[in-house]
Amino acid sequence: MNLYISSLTDEQRIVDNFLSTRTELYNIEPIGIGTPYVESLLSYIARLAEKHNISETVMLKEVFAPVMENENIKNDVSQRGNTYREYLANGISTFSLELISSIEKLTGRKDIQYTTMINWGGLFNENIVNRNRRWCPLCLEMFQQELGIVYEPLLWAISEIKVCDRHQISLKELCPYCGKKMSYIHRNLVVGHCQYCLKWLGESNSNENKILSEEHKNILKNYKQLFEVSPSLRSFPNKNCISNVLQKLEKQLEFESLLQFSKFLGVNYSGMFYWVKNKRIPSPEKLLHIANKLNCTIYEMISDENLYLKVKVDGFDKSRKVSKITIVEMESYLRDAAYTKSTPKSLAEVCRVGGFSRTAAKNNFPHLSQLILDNFALHRKNSFIQRQKDIEIILKKILTHERPKSLKKSLEDYGLSIRTAQKYHPKLCKKIIERNQQYIKVEKEKRIKVIENEIKTIMFDLHQKGIYPSFSQINKVISDPNIFMERHFRTFRKEMLESLVIKFEG
């Protein structure tokens, strides 16, 4: 009897232990942990939602939001299904931390942090991820064929990485079918597909062939190494890391001053001062530049204790160069600049090229210095007026185009930026924007009307034949079977059913 009770107790203990290890969500493993092509967090969430047969926004609103701790993010996610800057989830943000924490609670996994840049927050002073989804169509096709699973590597989310290193083609940001940019969180999002037209984004071949520049190879090498080493590290750099590294290298390389060290690295002295004093952190571009100058990667820069032994400073002249110029030479140089018939230069540029200071020029030759200043000011004014006229002609021409485009796309045809155009002619820019918005509104209304008429005709035909106009029946005939993914047309069908005096069945 005691043996029987003991056996039952052991069995109950095994069952209890099994139940205690169960998680609310499937324990899906992120793809590529510990490799350069590790999956991004938002790609993982999209796949997780697909596995549970729910949309990404429902997953965030109904599953993740209830276990989040940050009240502001929790409120945003529970109401909207995302935050106003959801793309930051792949990078370094509070939103990243909340999602990582929520997923680990619900799946029982402990490696979700490696799908973001969160561990490298001590190195980067700004978020380094792109605002929109990007992809390599050849990689998507390859993943589908070889893995049977489609995902988006974290590498594609890094702003500075614009080319796929595997296939040497540009990362795409616009759907080739509908021309839209795609956000990271959307109710229709399925990895590898456009969330608007639902078309497959993969391709089996491409005519494009880009040769990777040395600069881009260096960028890829740095980020790929960070992704690869992450899981093997016990600790990650903090905000003091870059300051400590620069101070240490300055002493080890025996530079006489910080100014001399900044010249060796090819960076601005004022920026260098703030980095060393730990008041700021270099931008990602500057950090890559410094690592490249030191002939190492970012990771090697912060981890290699003997880095200074590998840095070559032999070719750098550490002696201070003192420019010597006579008063007569200075006057001659300033006179030539003041009465030149070519494009006037600023006093600062004249003095820099001449090898003397502005103070020396103003003290010794105030009249010539002022003449140079006046000439340059007049030149800038005339240049501004001419530029203003040129841009006005371009903007007025854009307003005459038969088919309006967005301000950005219109200006791209003329090699202008939005910032430049709005600087010179904000009112004309506003007109272009309003005209395009009106065009989009009219086209949207036309599209809705056409599709509504098509649905109406199909439903009447089915009703007359005695066939209930269900979604599946309508989809057999309608030109776009995906149309009912839009709420407006589901509502229109319901209204039509009521008008046909047919009981609506979800």
HELIX and SHEET records of a PDB file:
HELIX    1   1 ASN A    2  SER A   20  1                                  19    
HELIX    2   2 LEU A   41  LYS A   51  1                                  11    
HELIX    3   3 GLU A   56  VAL A   58  1                                   3    
HELIX    4   4 MET A   59  PHE A   64  3                                   6    
HELIX    5   5 ALA A   65  VAL A   67  5                                   3    
HELIX    6   6 GLU A   71  ARG A   80  1                                  10    
HELIX    7   7 GLU A   86  ASN A   90  5                                   5    
HELIX    8   8 THR A   94  THR A  107  1                                  14    
HELIX    9   9 ILE A  112  THR A  115  5                                   4    
HELIX   10  10 ILE A  118  TRP A  120  5                                   3    
HELIX   11  11 PRO A  137  GLU A  146  1                                  10    
HELIX   12  12 LEU A  154  ALA A  157  5                                   4    
HELIX   13  13 GLU A  214  VAL A  229  1                                  16    
HELIX   14  14 SER A  230  SER A  232  5                                   3    
HELIX   15  15 CYS A  241  GLN A  252  1                                  12    
HELIX   16  16 LEU A  258  LEU A  265  1                                   8    
HELIX   17  17 TYR A  269  VAL A  276  1                                   8    
HELIX   18  18 PRO A  284  LYS A  293  1                                  10    
HELIX   19  19 ILE A  298  SER A  303  1                                   6    
HELIX   20  20 LEU A  307  LEU A  309  5                                   3    
HELIX   21  21 ILE A  327  ALA A  338  1                                  12    
HELIX   22  22 LEU A  347  GLY A  354  1                                   8    
HELIX   23  23 ARG A  358  ASN A  364  1                                   7    
HELIX   24  24 PRO A  366  ILE A  398  1                                  33    
HELIX   25  25 LEU A  407  GLU A  412  1                                   6    
HELIX   26  26 ILE A  418  TYR A  424  1                                   7    
HELIX   27  27 PRO A  426  GLN A  464  1                                  39    
HELIX   28  28 PHE A  471  VAL A  477  1                                   7    
HELIX   29  29 ILE A  483  MET A  485  5                                   3    
HELIX   30  30 ARG A  487  SER A  499  1                                  13    
END                                                                             
